[in-house]
């Protein structure tokens, strides 16, 4: 089977190459010390000050998600040092001892990652009710996955494009040039009437790419018959609120108008996002058909079936404008179901902010609001086929299945059923 590396992952590939080369050629003690520091940052990420938390995240994020890769680096470095006769000296023996301790710490990190499945499964049971959810059965117990999945996590964690998933790149959905492009993923057999997931990348509304965040999720769903979309949007000054929100709504309107040509069923549309993209996904889901955010396409149906928010930011955007920019300001009684997942050890966006957002929704919305706090997870946990994110994907599938199989969902209604009128305007309930 042939694979391709997404462009957004080239810096990560460079990091892996440099670390691997360092394991084989660099000074053994220095290399082991570097991995030990990264492991410590993953185990105990600094919270304050902001500069220290950002530095800790940069150091520990990779090994926190891919501890097996880091163990492989330590093993390769140790074997190379042994072959070169470097382990006989006191310094070499000390470095070997540190390598053993670091490997043990990395095993602890891997074991902590296994707790994500039970955490999300518990949140689903609490907020959706107990019931059969076969998609969560594999990893919800906290045990290691099967050997095939484990082999992919250990040896092929990058979300390489599999041959059976077709990618149609850079489809134009708006007038903002490269910032209004989307990539569409679907099974190579091009099934019809497929549910849709639209994802928005993170990057603090300043940077980011549609070819990076949450690709393991998009590939998994596309391989199972979904139409998945990763959309770019205007950034920095051009994307100041509400312009990037308007872009997100244009992407939804594009699916409503053109999705059927690609096999999509626009009545089953879930919006998702990571970090800043979660802010976009949440605000989009809470402002369906709002003409203030849909200039030139005021009558387009931009409602969604559900929203999935990963390690999101839910505060106000800068600079402040005449309209509130926090999604919590648009909490409403008829909000769609939400799944909010956040890392308990996120050093960039504290988990308390995500929990507070979920609580705000619960107080207002009549739909389920699932809040899952992932033990020991940090920011950007959705970039790899990791133990943690594979479990989260299982539970996103379970959440989506619950939403789309609900008796009142349009996919379950007979032809001609009216359902909720598209574009109905309900004034959002704004907390005091």
Secondary structure, 3 states (H helix, E strand, C coil): CCEECCHHHHHHHHHHHHHHHHHHHCCHHHHHHHHHHHHHHHHCCCCCCHHHHHHHHHHHHHHHHCHHHHHHHHHHHHHHHHHCCCCCCHHHHHHHHHHHHHHHHHHHHHHHHCHHHHHHHHHHHHHHCCCCCHHHCCCCCCCCCCHHHHHHHHHCCECCEECCEEEEEEEECCCCHHHHEEEEEEECCCCCCEEEEEEECCCCCCCCCCCCCCHHHHHHHHHCCCEEEEECCCCHHHHCCCHHHHHHHHHHHHHHHHHHHHCEEEEEEEEEEECHHHHHHHHHHHCCCCHHHCCCCCCCCCCCCEEEEECCCCCCCCCCCCCCCCHHHHCCCCCCEEEEEEECCCCCCCHHHHHHHHHHHHHHCCCCEEEEEECCCCCCCCCECCHHHHHHHHHHHHHHHHHHCCCCCHHHCCCCCCCCCCCCCCCCCCCC
